[in-house]
Amino acid sequence: MAVSSLRKRAAGAPKGIVAEEWRLRCDLAACYQLVDLYGFTDLSNNHISVRVPGPEDHFLINPFGVLYDQITASCLLKVDVEGRVVEGESDRLNPAGFVIHSAIHMAQRDMTCVLHTHTRATNAVGALKEGLLPLNQKALTAMAVLRYHDYEGPSLELGERERLVEHLGDGRVLCLRNHGVLTVGRTIAEAFAHMYRFEMACQYQVDTLACAAGGAHLNIPSKAIIKRSVELAKKTLASGQIMAVGREWPSLLARLERERGTSYRT
């Protein structure tokens, strides 16, 4: 399916919502459903948020209690950086989601999307002192943009926002130790691409270490190869090539519609 047709179909904004916001709502709802499709969900926990264009400092986020496969463009909450729901059901905002996501949205305006998950693989890697190991190409690519944040308990204290921003720095993936992971992107597609690649790297690591526990021997690349691979990944990111921009997004939307229909756009 062509990119133009997907965009055209997503642009039929309801009365009172400008076309650009409706497009973002449709892409964000699709991202929630894709995260579910790929098995990265934790019931209705976690969040994906996107900044709404304009001077109001508003962003869209999911209503707490709604499973990801039920998220639609119209059910999303619109929230300001003070944690006030300006559109949607005010009792459906998850405070922890607000703390984590508003930290990034307030500090890095070019990072339009923030995606946060709790998966088995990312939690396993985040619980290791060594973190992500240079065991495969996915890991070496992720390491170019990977940073770490130590666990401080449930993310309910506004003071944690400063440390989240500090620890993310110029990265795109923040491993929340003993908790999960968040990724950021200039677009929803980019944040999803970083999440998918980091998730795969963690799954590969868990599988590899399971083999090693059974007696197999690890084949770790040399320090020179590790350094070169990470440097090349950084150049790829800086140049705006496929890893960074998430060019697979139109195809992902086509897959979602093929397998689950178009309910996300309602």
Helices and strands as residue ranges (DSSP letters): H 3-10, H 19-37, E 47-51, E 58-61, G 68-70, G 73-75, E 77-80, E 85-87, G 90-92, H 95-107, E 113-117, H 120-126, H 137-142, E 146-149, H 160-168, E 173-176, E 180-185, H 188-213, H 223-239, H 242-245, H 249-260, G 263-265
